[in-house]
Amino acid sequence: LGEVYETRLNDVPKAIETYQAVIERDASHKGALLSLARLFEQKGEKEKAAEVLEKYLGAVTGEDAVKTALRLSDLHGALKREDDVRRVLELGLKASDGATPLTADIRKRLLGLYEKQQAWTELADLITGDAELATDVAEKVRLFRKAAEIHQTKRSDPAAAAVLLVKASELQPTDRE
């Protein structure tokens, strides 16, 4: 019914009211949540759109969760909510099914955010995860070294750095740089 109001009758307020009524009866109705979020975004009501997408994110997994996390991070970014951007990106990463282009986008965004926030432990852990996902040995070694450097220089944790350097050394035993 909400779709009829929206598309055929061009009555967006009535469509919003209808989708909200559906959500009152079934708080996890994915179609109504997505439609409502889209309508709020179209109206420029980012706060309401983010609120609805948060509910949707809690109801989905896999690629849907990753896509929603990216969309939500954009909304929270527009609302100047850096902590919420980080939280939804982390949720999206946890919900992902593995290495996909969308997951790579989440990882890239988190790398920049962790560095900006000086969240060194999280940054090193994310880079370590990237190393473990990498297929090229040289890339794995480079990433393990980068994470080790963060542990050593930013966190003053030589033990954590040593663990990663051992992993790098095991991959390229003749390279002693």
N, C-alpha and C positions, 0 to 999 in steps of 0.2 A: 504493500500500500504506500509506503514511503517513497518507493521508486516511482509510482504513478504520480504522486504529488510533485515530485521533483522533475521528472522528465516530460510527462505528458501535460500536466497542468501548470508547470512552471511556478509552483507555489512552494518555494524553499522553506519559508517559516512553518508551513503545515507539514512538510517532509521532515523537518527537524523534530517537530512535535511528535510525529508518528514514530520516528526512530527512537526517540527518548522513551516513548511508551513501551516499545518492544524491549528496550534495555531494562526498564523497570520490572518487566515480567521475567526476563532472562538476561541477567547482567553480563553473561559471557557470549551473547549472540554476536558472532564474528561479523556477519554481514551488516548488521545494524551499527555495530561499533565503527567499522571501516567507513560506512556511508556517512555516519554522523561526523566523524573526524574530517572527512573530505569536505563536507558542507561547511563546517566551521573554518577550515583552512581557506576555502573559497571566499568566505565572508571576512577573512582577515582576523578571525578570532583565534589567535594562536594559543592562547592560554587554555581555552576550552578544547581545542583540537588536541593539545598535548595531554590534557586530562583523560580524554577518551582513548587516545592511543596508548596511554599507560595501561589502561584496563585491557586493551587488545593484546598488548605485549605479554601480559600475564597469562593470556589464554592460548598463546601459540608457541611453537617450537621450530627448530630448524631454520630453513630459508625464510619463512614468514617472519620469524623473530628477528633475524638479521636485517631484513628489509625494514621492518618496523623500527628497530633500534636506530638505523641510519636516518630514517625519516624523523623520528623523535629527537635525535641529536641535533638535527637541523632546526627543529622548532625550539628546542631549549637554547640552542645557540642564539637564535634570533631574539629570544627573551632574556639573553645575557645570564643564563643559568649554567655556568661552567661545571658545577658539581653534578647537576642533573645530566649534562652531556656525558660526563665521565661514567656515571652510574648506568645509563641506558646502553652506552657502548660496551661496557663490561658485561651487562646482561646479554646483549646480542652476541658477544664473543663466546660466552658460556653456553648459549643456546645453539650455537652453530654446529653443523654436522661435520666440520672439518675444513680443509683448505679450499675455499672457493673465491672467486673474484670479489664477492661482497664481503667475505670475511677478511680478505686482504685490505679492503677499504676501511673496515673497522680497525684492524691492526694499525694501519697507517695513521688514522685519526688519533688513536690512543697513544701512539709513539710521540706525536707532536704534543698532545695534551699532557702526558706524563713529564715530558721534558720541560714544558712551560711551568707546570706545577712543582717541578723538582721532586717528583715522586720516583726517586731513584730505584728503590726496590722493585716497584711495579715495572719500571722501564727495563731494568735488567732482566726481570722474569719474562717480559714480553719478547725481548730480543732473544733470550734463551729459547723460548717457544718457537720463534721464527727459525732459529738455527736447527731445531729438531725437525721442523717441517721442510727445511730446504733439502733439495735432492743433490745438489752439486757439493762435492766435498770441500772445495775451496771456499764456497759461500758459507757452509757450515762453520768452518774454521774461523772465517772472518767474523761471523756473528758471535760465536763463542768468545772470541777475543774481545769484541766490543762490549759484550755483557760483563766480562771479567774486568775490563778497564773501569766500567761504571762502579762495580763492587769495590775495586781497589781505590779509585780516586774520589768518587762522590760519596761512597758509604763508609770508607775506611774499614772494609771487611776483606782482608786478604784471604781468609779461609774460603769464603764464597768464590772469590776470584780464582783461587787455586783449583777448586773443583772443576770450574769451566775450562781452565787452561789444560788440565789433565785430559778432558774430553777432546779438546782441540789437538793435543799432542797424540792422542790415540788414533785420531783420524789421519794425521800426517806425522808419523813418528820420526821422519828424517828432517823435518823443519823445526829448528830450534830458535826461531825468532820470538 
